[in-house]
Amino acid sequence: MAKRIPPKPTHRKSSPFYWWRKFPTHKALPSNKLLIDRIENGDLDYPPYFEQAKWEDHWAEEEVNSIRHLFKDSQSFLEEANSIRRKYAKRRNLLIKDGYEAEEKRLKEIIKQFSNTFDSERSEVYQFMESFNGTLEEMYYAYAKHMGIKNVSLLKLIPAKKRRGRPPKNSLIQ
């Protein structure tokens, strides 16, 4: 079942840095939060940019059809239509590029977070990801079971590891 194409948003301010993004971005939790909380928040989900890139073609054709009646000769209409399509193609290509970058970044983050949470090797997490077929939350519980953790709720009690900052002083050296 295909999702319906939403109306083209007009309310968003243009950012000079991300002018091609028309929808608000997802508000992610801080990286020091628990992995399961970040998964439930949707921080590591598939990026929405690919779907938005598909919508750009539809919106381009809508805009071309809306200006069709304004032109009497076909030459000037074709020039304007090509200009509009070029603008939307540029936006689509940038969304696809952002989608690939976000996807790669999220996959690396998933591997890193799983290996830190479950104290395992990244290659082992990668192998498990390759063979697993399901959602990220299902993978979290399946990987906990794979690592021999019977009560996953105990993972919430373990505080997140803090790796930054000055290490505590060793009282034996002083």
C-alpha positions as CSV (number, residue, x, y, z in Angstrom):
1,M,0.0,0.0,0.0
2,A,1.6,3.3,-1.1
3,K,1.5,6.3,1.1
4,R,-0.4,9.3,-0.1
5,I,1.7,12.3,-1.2
6,P,1.2,15.2,1.2
7,P,0.6,18.7,0.0
8,K,3.7,20.7,-0.7
9,P,4.6,22.6,2.6
10,T,4.8,26.3,2.3
11,H,5.2,27.2,6.0
12,R,8.8,26.4,6.5
13,K,11.5,29.1,6.4
14,S,14.3,28.6,4.0
15,S,17.6,27.9,5.5
16,P,20.6,29.0,3.5
17,F,22.3,25.8,4.6
18,Y,19.5,23.3,4.0
19,W,17.3,25.0,1.5
20,W,16.2,21.8,-0.1
21,R,14.6,20.4,3.1
22,K,10.9,21.2,3.3
23,F,9.9,19.2,6.4
24,P,11.1,19.7,10.0
25,T,13.9,17.3,11.1
26,H,13.5,14.7,13.8
27,K,14.4,15.8,17.3
28,A,16.9,13.2,18.5
29,L,17.7,12.3,22.1
30,P,21.2,13.1,23.4
31,S,23.7,10.3,22.7
32,N,24.2,9.6,26.5
33,K,20.6,8.3,26.7
34,L,20.0,4.5,26.7
35,L,19.9,2.7,23.4
36,I,16.4,1.4,23.8
37,D,15.1,4.9,24.6
38,R,16.8,6.2,21.4
39,I,15.3,3.4,19.4
40,E,11.8,4.0,20.8
41,N,12.2,7.8,20.0
42,G,13.0,6.9,16.4
43,D,16.5,8.3,16.4
44,L,18.0,5.4,14.5
45,D,15.1,4.8,12.1
46,Y,15.4,4.9,8.3
47,P,15.8,8.5,7.1
48,P,12.7,10.1,5.5
49,Y,14.7,11.9,2.8
50,F,14.2,9.1,0.2
51,E,10.4,9.3,0.4
52,Q,10.6,13.1,0.3
53,A,12.7,12.9,-2.9
54,K,9.9,10.8,-4.5
55,W,7.4,13.5,-3.7
56,E,9.5,16.2,-5.5
57,D,8.7,14.7,-8.9
58,H,5.0,14.8,-8.2
59,W,5.2,18.4,-6.9
60,A,7.2,19.4,-10.0
61,E,4.5,18.1,-12.3
62,E,1.8,19.8,-10.3
63,E,3.6,23.1,-10.6
64,V,4.1,22.6,-14.4
65,N,0.5,21.8,-14.8
66,S,-0.5,24.9,-12.8
67,I,1.4,27.2,-15.2
68,R,0.4,25.5,-18.4
69,H,-2.5,27.8,-19.1
70,L,-0.4,31.0,-18.7
71,F,1.6,30.4,-22.0
72,K,0.3,30.8,-25.5
73,D,3.3,29.4,-27.4
74,S,4.8,26.0,-26.6
75,Q,8.4,27.1,-26.8
76,S,8.3,29.5,-23.8
77,F,6.2,27.0,-21.9
78,L,8.8,24.2,-22.4
79,E,11.6,26.5,-21.3
80,E,9.7,27.4,-18.1
81,A,8.7,23.8,-17.5
82,N,12.3,22.6,-17.9
83,S,13.4,25.3,-15.5
84,I,10.9,24.1,-12.9
85,R,11.9,20.5,-13.4
86,R,15.6,21.3,-13.0
87,K,14.9,23.1,-9.7
88,Y,13.0,20.1,-8.4
89,A,15.6,17.7,-9.7
90,K,18.3,19.5,-7.9
91,R,16.3,19.4,-4.7
92,R,15.5,15.7,-5.2
93,N,19.2,14.9,-5.8
94,L,20.2,16.7,-2.7
95,L,17.6,14.9,-0.6
96,I,18.8,11.5,-2.0
97,K,22.4,12.5,-1.1
98,D,21.3,13.5,2.4
99,G,19.4,10.2,2.7
100,Y,22.4,8.1,1.8
101,E,24.6,10.1,4.2
102,A,22.1,9.8,7.1
103,E,21.6,6.1,6.4
104,E,25.3,5.4,6.5
105,K,25.7,7.5,9.7
106,R,22.8,5.8,11.4
107,L,24.0,2.3,10.5
108,K,27.4,3.1,12.0
109,E,25.8,4.5,15.1
110,I,23.6,1.4,15.5
111,I,26.7,-0.9,15.3
112,K,28.6,1.4,17.7
113,Q,25.7,1.6,20.2
114,F,24.9,-2.1,20.2
115,S,28.6,-3.0,20.7
116,N,28.9,-0.4,23.6
117,T,25.6,-1.5,25.3
118,F,26.2,-5.2,25.1
119,D,30.0,-5.2,25.3
120,S,30.6,-7.0,22.1
121,E,32.7,-6.7,19.0
122,R,31.4,-4.5,16.2
123,S,32.0,-7.3,13.7
124,E,29.8,-9.6,15.7
125,V,27.0,-6.9,15.8
126,Y,27.4,-6.4,12.0
127,Q,27.0,-10.1,11.4
128,F,23.9,-10.3,13.6
129,M,22.4,-7.3,11.8
130,E,23.1,-9.0,8.4
131,S,21.2,-12.1,9.4
132,F,18.4,-10.4,11.4
133,N,15.0,-9.6,9.7
134,G,12.8,-7.4,11.8
135,T,12.5,-4.0,13.4
136,L,15.3,-2.3,15.3
137,E,13.4,-2.8,18.6
138,E,13.0,-6.5,17.9
139,M,16.7,-6.7,17.0
140,Y,17.6,-5.1,20.4
141,Y,15.7,-7.8,22.3
142,A,16.9,-10.6,20.0
143,Y,20.5,-9.4,20.4
144,A,20.2,-9.2,24.2
145,K,18.9,-12.8,24.1
146,H,21.8,-13.8,21.8
147,M,24.2,-12.3,24.2
148,G,22.7,-14.3,27.1
149,I,20.8,-11.5,28.8
150,K,17.6,-13.0,30.1
151,N,16.1,-10.0,31.7
152,V,16.4,-7.0,29.3
153,S,14.8,-4.6,31.8
154,L,18.0,-4.9,33.9
155,L,19.8,-3.0,31.1
156,K,17.8,0.1,31.9
157,L,19.3,0.0,35.4
158,I,22.9,0.0,34.2
159,P,24.0,3.6,33.8
160,A,25.3,4.7,30.4
161,K,29.1,4.7,30.2
162,K,30.7,8.1,30.3
163,R,33.9,8.1,28.3
164,R,34.7,11.8,28.2
165,G,36.4,14.1,30.7
166,R,39.2,13.7,33.1
167,P,39.7,10.3,34.7
168,P,39.5,10.1,38.4
169,K,42.7,10.6,40.4
170,N,44.5,7.4,41.5
171,S,45.0,7.8,45.3
172,L,47.8,5.2,45.3
173,I,50.1,7.5,43.1
174,Q,49.9,10.6,45.4
